Amino acid sequence: MNSAFYFLNFKYITEKIGLIQLKNIGKKNALNFKMLQEIHEFVKDLENKDQKIIIIESLCPKVFSSGHDLDEFYKNLQNSAEENIKIIEMCNETMLSIHKSNNVFISEISSQLVTAAGLQLASTCDLIVSSSDSKFNIPGSKIGLYAATPAVPLINTLPKKILFEMLFTGKTFTAVEMFKYGLINEIVESNEDNTVEEIKSNVRKQTLALCDRLMLSNKNEIKYLKRKIYNYEV
C-alpha cells in the first residue's frame, strides 16, 4: 500500500478487518481534493487485500468530517471553477468506489459531528455505528449553499420529508433520531459521565460485535450483493 498517504492511516485489526483513520485534524477532516483522492486510492487498493470489512473512523475528537474544504473551493474560484468541478467529480468517484467495492465498509462515529460531505462519506458506507450523542446535519442552506450531493446516499435511506427538512433548514439531528429514521445500524448509549476514551471504546466494541455477526463468505459475493443492493450493473 502506498506509504505516501498524508491524510489517512491504515491499520489491521484482525485478519479480516481493516481500519482507515481520517487524520486531517487541523481542518476537522475537511475533504479536500487530495484527501478524497487518498480515500479513493485506499478503497481501490483494499480490493486486492485479504480484509473483508473496513472500518472508517475519525481521529478528530469532535468532528467525523466537516465536509468539503470550503477554503479550497473559494481559492479555486479566484482562478478556475474547473478545479472545483474536479473536486466534485473526485468526491463522486470516491463514494461510488465504496459502493462498488468487494469490502463491507462501516463508518464509526464517537461523540462527533457529521456534517455536509462528511455525512455523505459516512452514509455511503454500508453500515454505521454511532454513539448516542453524535450529531448529523447538512447546513449549507444557512449560508446559501444548497448542497445536493451530500444528500445522494440519503435519498434511499431517510424518509423524504426528513431529508427535505435537513436540506432546507440545516437542522441538526441527533444520533437517536437518525437511528429511528434508519440511517444508523447500531447505537451506543453515552452520557456526560463517560470520557471520550470510554465512548470510543464502547463504540468500537459494538462495531466489532457487528462485524462478528456479518456472514461473509468471499469478496466476490460481497461485491455482487452490494451492487444488487445499490442497483448497479453486476
N, C-alpha and C positions, 0 to 999 in steps of 0.2 A: 504494500500500500504506500502511496506517495507520502514521504516524510515531510514535505514542504507545506503541509496544511497549517495555516496561521489561525484560523477562526474555530477550528474543531479539534477535539481529541477523540481517539478511539481506544476502547478497552475491551478485553474479553472477560465476561462474567462467568460463563461456563462454555463448554464445547459448542452448545447450540445457541447461546445468547451473547450478542454483542451490544456495546453501549457507545452511542455517539453523544459527546458533550459539546454543547454550544458555549463558546468561551470568549465571545466578543463583549466582554463585561463592561468595558468603558463606554460602549454605545448601547448598553442594555440589549445586546444581541440584535441590533438593527440589521436587517437583511440587505446589506449592500451587494453589489454585483459579484464581488469576489467571494463573499460568504455563500451566496446562492450557488455559485459555480463549484465551490468546495463540497457543499452538501450533495449536489448532483453527481460529482465525481465519486464521492463516498458511496452513494447508493448504487451506482453502476458497478463499482469495484466489488462491493459486497455480494453481488450476484454470483461471483465465482468463488466465494468462500464457503466454509462449512456451516456457518451460522444460519439458522432459520428464523430467528427472532432478533430484531434490532430495537433497542430502547433509545429514545431521544430525550435527553434531559438538558436543562439549562444550568450553567454554573453561576449565573447572575442571581443573587439571593432573592430579589423581589419581583423579577420580571422573567418570564419564559422567553419572550421576544417582543420588542417594541414595534415590530412591523418593518416596513421599508425604511431605509435610511433617507429621511427627507432632506438632510443636508446634501447628500449626493444628488438627489433629484433636482434641488434648487440650483446647485452648482452646474449641473448639466444644462439646465435651461438657459444659462448665460452663454453657453457655447453651441450645443446642438441637441434638439429634442430627440434626435435619433438614438442618442445614448440611453435615454430613459425607456425608449421602446425596447432596446436590447435588454434592459433590466427586467421589464415585464415578461419578455419572451423567455429569459433565463428562469424567472420565477415559475412560469407555466411549465417549462421543461422539467424543472426540479420536482414539482408537485406530481406531474404525470409519471415521472420515473419511480416515485414511491408507489403509486397505484399499480404500475405495471411490473413492479419488482417481484422476484421469487422469494422474498423475505416478508415476514409479518412485521410491521412497524408499530411500536407503541409509544405514544408521547406520554411523558411522566411529568406531572405538574405539582410542585410542592409550595404552597403558600405564595403563589406567583400571579402576576397579572399577565394575561394572554390577550394580546391586542392586535387588531388590524391584520397585516400579512403574517404576523406571528400566530394568530388564530388560524389563518389559512394553513400554515405549516402543521400546527398541532392537530387540526381536524382532518387534514389529508392523511395522517397516519391511520392505520386500520383500527386501532383501539386507543382509548385514552384512560389513564388512571390519574386521579387528581385528589388532592386534599380538599376538604370541605370549605376552606377559607380562601381558595383561589378565586380569581375574578376574570370575566371574559367580556370583551367588547370590540366594536368596530366604530371608533369615534370620529371618523373622517367628516361626517356631516356637520360636526360642531365647528369646523374650520373651513367649511365649504368644499371639502374633498369627499365626494360620494364614491367611495371605493367599492367597486363591484367585484373585483377579482377575489378579495378575501372571502366573499360570500359563496363562491362557486362550490367548494366542498360541503357547504352547509345546506345547500338547496334541497338535497335528498335526505337530510338528517333532521333539521329543525322544522317545526310547523311554520308554514309560510307567514303567518301573522306575527309570530315571534321574530322571525328573520327580518320582516319588514320593520318592526319596531327597533330592532338592533341597528339596522342600516340607517333609518331616517331620524332616529332620535339620539343615537350614540349611547344609548343606555348601557350601563354596566350590569351584567347578570352574574349572580353567584354560581359557584360550582354546584350547589344543591339544586338550583333552578335548571342548570344545564344537564344535570343528571336526570331530572324529571322529564326534560324535553328530549332526551335520547342522545345527547352529544357525548356524554361520559359513560364509560362502561362500569368502572369501579370507583367508588368514592370512599375516601378515608377520613373519618371524623378527626377534627383537630380543634383545639381550644386555646385560650390565651395562656394557659399554664404550660403548654407544650413549647419546647425550644425548637428553633429552626432545624437543628440536627435530629431531634426526635421525630418531627413531622416528616422530614426527608427519609429517615429510616423506615418509618411506618408505611410511607407510600411505596418505597422500594420493596418491602416485604409483600405488600398487596400486589405489586406488579409481578414479582416472581411467582407468587401463588397463581396468578392468572396465566403466566407462562406455563406452569406445570399442568394446567388444565387444557392447554391447546394441543389437540391431537394432530400433529404434523408429520406426515409420512415421508414426503420428499419435496424438493424445491419445485419440481415441475408441476406437482399437484397444487402447491400454493399459488404458483403463477396462474395456472388455469382457473382456479376458483376465484382469485382476485379479479381477473379480467372479466369473468362472468358477473361478479357482484357489481363491478364498476362499469359494466356494459361496454367493454372494449372488445374488439375482434380477437379471437383466440386462434 
